[in-house]
Each structure stands twice: as C-alpha cells, then as structure tokens.
Amino acid sequence: MEATRIERPGAKTPGPEQTVAVRAPRNPPPEPAKKLAHPEPVKCPPPVALPLDRIALVALVFGRERAGALLEGLREPEVREAKNHLAGFSALSSARRQARVAVEFGVRTDAAARLRAVMEEAPEVLRRELFRRLPPYHRSLFPERQVEPSGAAATPAVCALAERLLREATR
C-alpha cells in the first residue's frame, strides 16, 4: 500500500484551497555505493624459530633413518647446524637420548621431587614395581635400590597402579 502525505505550502493552518497531495515513491532510489577505504595491512610478527637442537631431536625421534633428509627442508646455514645436533644425538645411548627427549618435551620440571615423594609414601611391594618400571635416567634418583624381578606380590593391579603413578608423577 502506498503512503500519502499532505503538504500545504506556506500555510500555518490547514485549509482546503492550499492542500496538495504528494505520493511517496514505493521504493526510494538506491543510495550511491560508498567507497570503502582499504585498511592498512596488518603486520604480523615474524614466525618464532624453534631451536635447531629441538628440531633435530624431533626429526631423530620421529624419522629415525630419514632424520637427515627431514632436515634438508631447512635453510642452508641451518641445515649444517641441525645435522651437527643430529650427529650428537645419534651418538648418545638410548637411555640418554630418551632422557633428553623427556626433558625437552615431556617431563615436568619437578618430576624428580614428585617421584621421590611417591616412592617415600608407597608400600614396599609398590616401591619395587615402581623402581622396576622407571626409565634408566630416573633410576639414578634412587642409588640405594636395585632392579628386582617381579614377584608374586606384583599383581596386575599393583602393576597398573605403578604405571599410573609414574605417569602422573612425571607428566
């Protein structure tokens, strides 16, 4: 339905002789499009470079034989340095390499204190099982202990509890 408005030019009070009917258009003409100002481009900070020793360690852990080829994707000066780190990690014993990976990527900083607390509170059967399941680099925290074979008291429940306690203490 169209809207009608009544205009009376020059009159302050309504009067029949001065009334003019004006129809409002159904759809007003579109407004001209506003030009959008292009915002300034956002400057992103440069990507954070990971230390090359950590990159080499990840390549060794996940790539094993392909670790050298994986490092070829780095820039030329970084490739040499990363390969030097890779050679150093490859020369480590398995236990030392595991320790390095654990320290770099997974073990809590207070893992040693937490392991000592767990060992202190655990009953002897659980202590033996905990120590037996510790990786070599954590066994050095308890020089008074020796690895003993699993006894009859080490039930599946005790073994599962030992695994869980070790995971929670170190991660």
Z-matrix of the N, CA and C atoms (Angstrom, degrees):
N
C 1 1.430
C 2 1.518 1 108.29
N 3 1.325 2 116.54 1 137.37
C 4 1.456 3 120.80 2 -177.57
C 5 1.523 4 110.66 3 -85.73
N 6 1.312 5 115.49 4 145.60
C 7 1.464 6 120.37 5 178.64
C 8 1.523 7 109.15 6 -91.87
N 9 1.300 8 116.07 7 139.82
C 10 1.467 9 121.10 8 178.24
C 11 1.507 10 108.04 9 -120.56
N 12 1.299 11 115.24 10 137.65
C 13 1.457 12 120.29 11 -179.10
C 14 1.519 13 107.13 12 -127.40
N 15 1.250 14 116.00 13 144.32
C 16 1.462 15 119.68 14 -177.92
C 17 1.508 16 108.32 15 -107.63
N 18 1.341 17 115.72 16 126.11
C 19 1.459 18 121.81 17 177.67
C 20 1.513 19 108.80 18 -114.04
N 21 1.274 20 114.10 19 143.12
C 22 1.468 21 119.03 20 177.07
C 23 1.509 22 107.59 21 -128.14
N 24 1.315 23 117.18 22 98.01
C 25 1.454 24 119.25 23 -178.73
C 26 1.511 25 112.35 24 -65.87
N 27 1.324 26 115.96 25 127.37
C 28 1.456 27 123.95 26 173.66
C 29 1.509 28 115.68 27 74.00
N 30 1.281 29 121.03 28 -0.79
C 31 1.463 30 121.01 29 -177.43
C 32 1.513 31 109.89 30 -102.44
N 33 1.359 32 114.74 31 140.07
C 34 1.446 33 119.50 32 177.07
C 35 1.514 34 110.91 33 -93.05
N 36 1.294 35 116.31 34 -29.56
C 37 1.460 36 120.19 35 178.10
C 38 1.509 37 108.33 36 -117.61
N 39 1.297 38 117.13 37 149.86
C 40 1.458 39 118.53 38 -178.46
C 41 1.515 40 112.03 39 -65.60
N 42 1.311 41 116.17 40 142.87
C 43 1.463 42 123.04 41 176.86
C 44 1.513 43 109.17 42 -151.80
N 45 1.344 44 118.49 43 144.18
C 46 1.445 45 120.27 44 -175.06
C 47 1.527 46 113.69 45 -68.43
N 48 1.319 47 119.81 46 -30.57
C 49 1.455 48 120.21 47 -176.85
C 50 1.518 49 114.04 48 -75.43
N 51 1.314 50 118.89 49 -18.55
C 52 1.465 51 120.87 50 -177.10
C 53 1.528 52 113.28 51 -106.58
N 54 1.289 53 120.17 52 5.75
C 55 1.463 54 122.30 53 -175.26
C 56 1.524 55 110.16 54 -85.00
N 57 1.321 56 116.09 55 131.54
C 58 1.462 57 122.93 56 177.12
C 59 1.523 58 107.29 57 -126.64
N 60 1.314 59 117.15 58 131.96
C 61 1.466 60 121.53 59 178.90
C 62 1.524 61 109.26 60 -91.99
N 63 1.312 62 116.96 61 131.33
C 64 1.464 63 122.64 62 178.79
C 65 1.524 64 107.30 63 -125.72
N 66 1.305 65 115.67 64 127.58
C 67 1.471 66 119.76 65 178.63
C 68 1.529 67 109.74 66 -91.88
N 69 1.315 68 113.92 67 134.41
C 70 1.462 69 118.89 68 175.39
C 71 1.521 70 108.12 69 -80.99
N 72 1.321 71 118.44 70 138.88
C 73 1.468 72 119.95 71 179.68
C 74 1.523 73 110.32 72 -64.79
N 75 1.303 74 113.94 73 149.10
C 76 1.464 75 119.82 74 -177.94
C 77 1.533 76 110.74 75 -64.13
N 78 1.277 77 118.01 76 -53.17
C 79 1.470 78 122.04 77 178.03
C 80 1.511 79 107.91 78 -118.10
N 81 1.314 80 117.31 79 116.34
C 82 1.463 81 118.10 80 179.65
C 83 1.524 82 109.96 81 -65.08
N 84 1.324 83 118.23 82 153.00
C 85 1.469 84 120.17 83 179.30
C 86 1.527 85 109.87 84 -62.90
N 87 1.311 86 116.43 85 144.62
C 88 1.476 87 118.73 86 -178.79
C 89 1.520 88 110.98 87 -65.49
N 90 1.319 89 113.07 88 146.23
C 91 1.466 90 118.67 89 177.34
C 92 1.518 91 108.72 90 -75.00
N 93 1.308 92 116.54 91 146.73
C 94 1.464 93 117.53 92 178.15
C 95 1.534 94 109.82 93 -62.00
N 96 1.308 95 115.36 94 142.81
C 97 1.469 96 120.83 95 -178.22
C 98 1.525 97 109.75 96 -64.85
N 99 1.320 98 113.43 97 135.41
C 100 1.465 99 118.13 98 178.18
C 101 1.511 100 108.58 99 -81.76
N 102 1.285 101 114.34 100 140.18
C 103 1.458 102 118.43 101 176.41
C 104 1.522 103 108.43 102 -78.67
N 105 1.315 104 114.60 103 126.96
C 106 1.460 105 119.63 104 178.50
C 107 1.518 106 109.47 105 -83.48
N 108 1.289 107 114.04 106 131.48
C 109 1.462 108 118.49 107 176.22
C 110 1.523 109 107.79 108 -78.40
N 111 1.285 110 117.60 109 133.43
C 112 1.460 111 120.98 110 178.01
C 113 1.521 112 109.19 111 -75.65
N 114 1.341 113 115.92 112 122.73
C 115 1.463 114 117.23 113 179.72
C 116 1.524 115 110.45 114 -69.47
N 117 1.285 116 113.51 115 159.33
C 118 1.462 117 119.21 116 176.80
C 119 1.524 118 108.72 117 -62.58
N 120 1.314 119 118.40 118 138.76
C 121 1.469 120 118.94 119 178.46
C 122 1.531 121 109.95 120 -63.78
N 123 1.305 122 114.60 121 140.93
C 124 1.455 123 120.65 122 179.68
C 125 1.517 124 108.27 123 -77.25
N 126 1.296 125 115.29 124 128.99
C 127 1.461 126 119.64 125 179.54
C 128 1.523 127 108.14 126 -94.18
N 129 1.318 128 115.58 127 114.83
C 130 1.461 129 121.38 128 179.81
C 131 1.521 130 108.59 129 -85.80
N 132 1.324 131 115.82 130 145.60
C 133 1.462 132 117.48 131 175.72
C 134 1.525 133 109.09 132 -67.41
N 135 1.308 134 117.55 133 154.25
C 136 1.466 135 119.50 134 179.22
C 137 1.534 136 109.23 135 -63.30
N 138 1.325 137 117.37 136 150.23
C 139 1.461 138 119.05 137 -179.54
C 140 1.527 139 110.78 138 -62.12
N 141 1.311 140 114.52 139 146.49
C 142 1.455 141 120.09 140 -179.89
C 143 1.526 142 108.37 141 -76.56
N 144 1.295 143 116.15 142 126.31
C 145 1.456 144 120.52 143 179.82
C 146 1.526 145 109.34 144 -86.56
N 147 1.310 146 115.24 145 129.20
C 148 1.462 147 119.10 146 175.41
C 149 1.517 148 108.90 147 -75.52
N 150 1.314 149 116.29 148 149.71
C 151 1.463 150 118.22 149 176.12
C 152 1.533 151 109.96 150 -60.80
N 153 1.299 152 116.14 151 138.88
C 154 1.463 153 120.87 152 -176.17
C 155 1.522 154 112.74 153 -63.86
N 156 1.332 155 117.69 154 -29.31
C 157 1.463 156 118.10 155 178.39
C 158 1.529 157 111.05 156 -66.48
N 159 1.328 158 117.02 157 -35.56
C 160 1.466 159 120.04 158 177.97
C 161 1.524 160 110.93 159 -70.45
N 162 1.328 161 116.74 160 -38.08
C 163 1.466 162 120.32 161 177.50
C 164 1.528 163 109.59 162 -62.68
N 165 1.319 164 116.68 163 -44.23
C 166 1.463 165 120.49 164 179.45
C 167 1.521 166 111.02 165 -64.08
N 168 1.316 167 117.22 166 -38.29
C 169 1.464 168 121.13 167 179.72
C 170 1.532 169 110.69 168 -65.80
N 171 1.313 170 117.08 169 -42.91
C 172 1.470 171 120.63 170 177.54
C 173 1.519 172 110.24 171 -63.86
N 174 1.334 173 117.19 172 -42.51
C 175 1.461 174 120.38 173 179.04
C 176 1.518 175 110.70 174 -61.33
N 177 1.318 176 117.63 175 -39.17
C 178 1.461 177 121.08 176 179.60
C 179 1.527 178 111.13 177 -68.96
N 180 1.317 179 117.22 178 -42.59
C 181 1.461 180 120.71 179 -177.62
C 182 1.527 181 110.84 180 -67.55
N 183 1.330 182 116.93 181 -45.21
C 184 1.462 183 119.60 182 -175.17
C 185 1.526 184 113.36 183 -91.32
N 186 1.323 185 117.09 184 -23.78
C 187 1.455 186 118.89 185 -174.17
C 188 1.509 187 115.08 186 -106.68
N 189 1.300 188 117.62 187 -19.95
C 190 1.464 189 122.88 188 -177.27
C 191 1.534 190 112.14 189 45.52
N 192 1.352 191 117.03 190 -102.09
C 193 1.469 192 120.33 191 -175.77
C 194 1.525 193 111.98 192 -68.51
N 195 1.336 194 117.51 193 -26.46
C 196 1.465 195 121.35 194 -177.29
C 197 1.520 196 112.52 195 -90.73
N 198 1.322 197 118.87 196 4.73
C 199 1.468 198 121.70 197 -173.79
C 200 1.525 199 111.73 198 -57.16
N 201 1.326 200 117.65 199 -43.26
C 202 1.467 201 120.56 200 179.15
C 203 1.517 202 111.64 201 -62.24
N 204 1.324 203 116.57 202 -42.53
C 205 1.469 204 120.36 203 179.19
C 206 1.525 205 111.00 204 -66.72
N 207 1.328 206 117.31 205 -35.02
C 208 1.465 207 120.52 206 178.58
C 209 1.529 208 111.27 207 -63.95
N 210 1.312 209 115.67 208 -35.71
C 211 1.462 210 119.65 209 -178.92
C 212 1.530 211 112.79 210 -74.01
N 213 1.327 212 117.42 211 -13.97
C 214 1.466 213 120.90 212 179.74
C 215 1.526 214 112.02 213 -64.02
N 216 1.322 215 117.85 214 -17.78
C 217 1.457 216 121.06 215 179.85
C 218 1.520 217 113.93 216 -75.20
N 219 1.311 218 117.29 217 -8.71
C 220 1.465 219 121.15 218 178.54
C 221 1.528 220 110.22 219 -78.92
N 222 1.333 221 115.81 220 168.38
C 223 1.470 222 119.74 221 175.24
C 224 1.525 223 109.69 222 -68.77
N 225 1.299 224 115.43 223 157.03
C 226 1.464 225 121.43 224 -172.07
C 227 1.531 226 114.82 225 -53.04
N 228 1.321 227 120.99 226 -51.50
C 229 1.472 228 116.95 227 -178.20
C 230 1.537 229 112.13 228 -66.05
N 231 1.342 230 116.39 229 -29.62
C 232 1.465 231 119.83 230 -179.12
C 233 1.519 232 111.65 231 -75.02
N 234 1.323 233 117.73 232 -29.30
C 235 1.468 234 121.28 233 -178.73
C 236 1.522 235 109.83 234 -60.19
N 237 1.320 236 116.57 235 -46.36
C 238 1.473 237 119.72 236 -178.36
C 239 1.526 238 111.06 237 -61.61
N 240 1.327 239 115.73 238 -46.30
C 241 1.467 240 119.04 239 -178.64
C 242 1.525 241 111.35 240 -64.97
N 243 1.325 242 116.71 241 -42.32
C 244 1.475 243 120.52 242 179.58
C 245 1.523 244 110.82 243 -64.29
N 246 1.320 245 116.86 244 -38.93
C 247 1.476 246 119.57 245 178.49
C 248 1.527 247 111.23 246 -67.67
N 249 1.320 248 117.78 247 -32.78
C 250 1.470 249 120.13 248 174.27
C 251 1.528 250 110.49 249 -63.08
N 252 1.348 251 115.87 250 -43.56
C 253 1.468 252 119.35 251 176.57
C 254 1.522 253 110.45 252 -62.64
N 255 1.323 254 116.75 253 -41.35
C 256 1.461 255 121.47 254 179.97
C 257 1.525 256 110.79 255 -60.45
N 258 1.320 257 116.79 256 -42.94
C 259 1.469 258 120.32 257 178.54
C 260 1.530 259 110.52 258 -62.06
N 261 1.340 260 116.29 259 -40.40
C 262 1.466 261 119.33 260 178.44
C 263 1.519 262 112.42 261 -64.81
N 264 1.338 263 116.77 262 -41.61
C 265 1.465 264 119.70 263 178.77
C 266 1.517 265 112.11 264 -68.82
N 267 1.325 266 116.87 265 -35.76
C 268 1.462 267 120.52 266 179.47
C 269 1.518 268 111.10 267 -66.54
N 270 1.320 269 117.14 268 -29.14
C 271 1.467 270 120.99 269 -179.40
C 272 1.524 271 112.32 270 -76.84
N 273 1.329 272 118.09 271 -16.09
C 274 1.469 273 120.94 272 -179.53
C 275 1.524 274 110.80 273 -71.47
N 276 1.313 275 115.05 274 154.70
C 277 1.463 276 118.62 275 173.27
C 278 1.526 277 108.47 276 -70.04
N 279 1.297 278 115.60 277 163.00
C 280 1.467 279 120.17 278 -178.14
C 281 1.525 280 110.99 279 -58.60
N 282 1.331 281 117.22 280 -43.24
C 283 1.466 282 120.36 281 -178.62
C 284 1.526 283 111.32 282 -64.05
N 285 1.329 284 116.21 283 -42.07
C 286 1.465 285 118.94 284 179.63
C 287 1.534 286 111.28 285 -67.89
N 288 1.324 287 116.31 286 -37.66
C 289 1.461 288 119.69 287 177.68
C 290 1.535 289 110.22 288 -64.80
N 291 1.333 290 116.79 289 -42.70
C 292 1.464 291 120.51 290 176.69
C 293 1.517 292 110.85 291 -61.77
N 294 1.305 293 116.04 292 -39.91
C 295 1.467 294 119.82 293 178.92
C 296 1.523 295 110.22 294 -63.08
N 297 1.312 296 116.64 295 -42.62
C 298 1.467 297 120.26 296 -179.69
C 299 1.529 298 111.05 297 -63.67
N 300 1.332 299 115.91 298 -43.08
C 301 1.474 300 120.15 299 178.08
C 302 1.522 301 109.71 300 -62.76
N 303 1.320 302 116.27 301 -43.99
C 304 1.464 303 119.88 302 -179.04
C 305 1.524 304 111.25 303 -63.46
N 306 1.309 305 116.49 304 -42.12
C 307 1.461 306 119.55 305 -179.69
C 308 1.523 307 110.55 306 -68.36
N 309 1.322 308 117.51 307 -42.08
C 310 1.467 309 120.78 308 -177.69
C 311 1.520 310 112.78 309 -70.79
N 312 1.335 311 117.22 310 -36.86
C 313 1.453 312 118.53 311 -168.64
C 314 1.519 313 116.60 312 -125.43
N 315 1.325 314 119.34 313 -14.78
C 316 1.445 315 113.69 314 -170.45
C 317 1.506 316 119.10 315 -139.96
N 318 1.269 317 119.95 316 -26.87
C 319 1.449 318 120.52 317 -174.24
C 320 1.523 319 109.99 318 -85.80
N 321 1.291 320 114.91 319 139.60
C 322 1.465 321 119.71 320 176.82
C 323 1.529 322 109.05 321 -63.81
N 324 1.298 323 115.62 322 154.59
C 325 1.462 324 118.91 323 179.26
C 326 1.525 325 110.94 324 -70.03
N 327 1.321 326 116.97 325 -25.20
C 328 1.458 327 120.34 326 179.57
C 329 1.528 328 112.18 327 -103.62
N 330 1.333 329 117.44 328 24.05
C 331 1.466 330 121.50 329 -176.72
C 332 1.529 331 111.95 330 -60.92
N 333 1.315 332 117.90 331 -39.79
C 334 1.469 333 120.21 332 -178.28
C 335 1.526 334 110.67 333 -62.17
N 336 1.300 335 117.88 334 -44.90
C 337 1.466 336 121.29 335 179.62
C 338 1.527 337 110.58 336 -65.37
N 339 1.325 338 116.19 337 -39.26
C 340 1.464 339 119.75 338 179.87
C 341 1.521 340 110.86 339 -67.60
N 342 1.340 341 117.40 340 -39.99
C 343 1.466 342 120.25 341 177.62
C 344 1.527 343 111.46 342 -64.30
N 345 1.330 344 116.23 343 -41.81
C 346 1.473 345 119.01 344 177.91
C 347 1.527 346 110.79 345 -61.67
N 348 1.331 347 117.39 346 -40.45
C 349 1.463 348 120.73 347 179.81
C 350 1.528 349 111.19 348 -65.07
N 351 1.326 350 116.55 349 -41.32
C 352 1.470 351 119.88 350 178.62
C 353 1.519 352 110.20 351 -64.36
N 354 1.312 353 116.95 352 -44.74
C 355 1.477 354 120.51 353 -179.15
C 356 1.527 355 110.64 354 -64.49
N 357 1.309 356 117.04 355 -35.92
C 358 1.462 357 121.31 356 -179.17
C 359 1.531 358 111.51 357 -66.73
N 360 1.325 359 116.98 358 -38.98
C 361 1.461 360 121.30 359 -175.44
C 362 1.526 361 113.90 360 -86.59
N 363 1.329 362 117.49 361 -19.70
C 364 1.466 363 120.70 362 -174.40
C 365 1.524 364 111.40 363 -76.07
N 366 1.342 365 117.61 364 147.44
C 367 1.471 366 120.19 365 172.40
C 368 1.536 367 109.52 366 -67.62
N 369 1.294 368 116.66 367 163.24
C 370 1.467 369 121.82 368 -172.00
C 371 1.530 370 113.21 369 -58.75
N 372 1.315 371 118.36 370 -40.88
C 373 1.471 372 120.54 371 179.69
C 374 1.530 373 110.19 372 -60.51
N 375 1.309 374 116.21 373 -44.29
C 376 1.463 375 120.63 374 179.52
C 377 1.524 376 110.53 375 -69.40
N 378 1.336 377 117.41 376 -36.49
C 379 1.474 378 120.80 377 177.60
C 380 1.520 379 111.48 378 -59.30
N 381 1.353 380 115.49 379 -45.34
C 382 1.468 381 119.53 380 179.51
C 383 1.530 382 110.88 381 -60.59
N 384 1.318 383 115.41 382 -42.79
C 385 1.467 384 119.85 383 -179.12
C 386 1.534 385 111.14 384 -69.49
N 387 1.322 386 116.87 385 -38.88
C 388 1.467 387 120.60 386 176.08
C 389 1.529 388 110.49 387 -59.91
N 390 1.328 389 115.71 388 -48.20
C 391 1.461 390 119.45 389 -177.94
C 392 1.525 391 110.98 390 -64.65
N 393 1.325 392 116.53 391 -39.59
C 394 1.468 393 120.65 392 -179.97
C 395 1.530 394 110.76 393 -61.98
N 396 1.323 395 117.45 394 -32.45
C 397 1.461 396 121.96 395 -177.21
C 398 1.530 397 113.59 396 -91.77
N 399 1.305 398 117.90 397 -6.79
C 400 1.475 399 120.35 398 178.56
C 401 1.527 400 110.31 399 -67.33
N 402 1.318 401 117.90 400 141.75
C 403 1.463 402 119.36 401 172.40
C 404 1.533 403 109.31 402 -68.81
N 405 1.326 404 117.22 403 156.19
C 406 1.467 405 120.13 404 -176.06
C 407 1.522 406 114.30 405 -53.73
N 408 1.320 407 118.11 406 -35.63
C 409 1.460 408 119.28 407 -176.97
C 410 1.523 409 112.09 408 -71.97
N 411 1.333 410 119.25 409 -18.67
C 412 1.460 411 120.71 410 175.28
C 413 1.535 412 112.10 411 -94.07
N 414 1.316 413 117.01 412 -19.21
C 415 1.474 414 119.38 413 178.94
C 416 1.518 415 111.56 414 -64.70
N 417 1.321 416 116.62 415 -25.62
C 418 1.465 417 119.74 416 -179.31
C 419 1.535 418 111.50 417 -65.86
N 420 1.342 419 117.95 418 -13.57
C 421 1.466 420 121.01 419 176.18
C 422 1.537 421 111.48 420 -70.52
N 423 1.322 422 116.16 421 -19.90
C 424 1.473 423 121.15 422 -175.73
C 425 1.529 424 109.71 423 -127.00
N 426 1.340 425 117.34 424 72.66
C 427 1.472 426 120.02 425 -175.88
C 428 1.528 427 113.52 426 -65.68
N 429 1.332 428 117.46 427 -20.18
C 430 1.475 429 120.16 428 -178.70
C 431 1.527 430 112.39 429 -77.47
N 432 1.303 431 118.79 430 -11.55
C 433 1.469 432 122.75 431 -176.01
C 434 1.528 433 110.93 432 -99.44
N 435 1.325 434 115.29 433 153.54
C 436 1.461 435 123.25 434 175.17
C 437 1.529 436 108.29 435 -124.89
N 438 1.314 437 117.02 436 150.57
C 439 1.463 438 120.52 437 177.18
C 440 1.519 439 108.07 438 -71.93
N 441 1.316 440 115.64 439 124.96
C 442 1.461 441 121.71 440 179.01
C 443 1.520 442 108.78 441 -114.98
N 444 1.330 443 117.20 442 149.61
C 445 1.460 444 118.56 443 177.35
C 446 1.524 445 110.24 444 -65.37
N 447 1.307 446 114.59 445 153.25
C 448 1.457 447 120.14 446 -179.76
C 449 1.526 448 109.13 447 -65.79
N 450 1.320 449 116.72 448 127.34
C 451 1.465 450 121.10 449 -178.83
C 452 1.518 451 111.63 450 -93.73
N 453 1.339 452 114.74 451 -176.04
C 454 1.467 453 120.59 452 -179.83
C 455 1.527 454 110.73 453 -67.85
N 456 1.316 455 116.41 454 -26.11
C 457 1.469 456 119.77 455 -179.12
C 458 1.521 457 112.48 456 -73.09
N 459 1.337 458 116.85 457 -15.25
C 460 1.462 459 120.70 458 -179.45
C 461 1.532 460 108.80 459 -84.08
N 462 1.299 461 115.18 460 78.60
C 463 1.464 462 121.22 461 179.52
C 464 1.529 463 109.47 462 -73.04
N 465 1.327 464 117.52 463 166.60
C 466 1.463 465 119.32 464 177.21
C 467 1.536 466 112.42 465 -57.22
N 468 1.319 467 117.22 466 -32.67
C 469 1.465 468 119.77 467 178.73
C 470 1.529 469 110.91 468 -67.49
N 471 1.321 470 117.05 469 -40.97
C 472 1.479 471 121.17 470 178.49
C 473 1.525 472 109.65 471 -65.27
N 474 1.319 473 116.81 472 -41.54
C 475 1.464 474 120.93 473 179.52
C 476 1.532 475 110.68 474 -64.08
N 477 1.312 476 117.09 475 -43.53
C 478 1.466 477 121.01 476 178.98
C 479 1.525 478 110.50 477 -64.18
N 480 1.337 479 116.38 478 -40.82
C 481 1.464 480 120.10 479 178.45
C 482 1.528 481 110.73 480 -64.49
N 483 1.319 482 116.92 481 -41.04
C 484 1.467 483 120.31 482 178.84
C 485 1.536 484 110.16 483 -61.69
N 486 1.326 485 117.07 484 -45.73
C 487 1.470 486 120.22 485 178.21
C 488 1.528 487 110.94 486 -58.65
N 489 1.314 488 115.87 487 -45.35
C 490 1.475 489 120.44 488 -177.80
C 491 1.528 490 110.98 489 -64.55
N 492 1.319 491 116.71 490 -44.84
C 493 1.463 492 120.07 491 179.70
C 494 1.528 493 112.08 492 -62.05
N 495 1.322 494 116.37 493 -40.34
C 496 1.460 495 119.55 494 178.97
C 497 1.537 496 111.05 495 -65.43
N 498 1.321 497 116.00 496 -42.53
C 499 1.474 498 119.46 497 178.51
C 500 1.524 499 111.34 498 -61.08
N 501 1.333 500 115.35 499 -44.71
C 502 1.460 501 118.86 500 -177.53
C 503 1.527 502 112.23 501 -70.52
N 504 1.312 503 116.91 502 -31.86
C 505 1.468 504 119.27 503 -178.99
C 506 1.526 505 112.23 504 -74.87
N 507 1.324 506 116.89 505 -27.89
C 508 1.463 507 118.44 506 -174.28
C 509 1.519 508 114.54 507 -104.25
N 510 1.324 509 118.68 508 -11.00
C 511 1.478 510 119.94 509 -178.87
C 512 1.489 511 112.10 510 -121.46
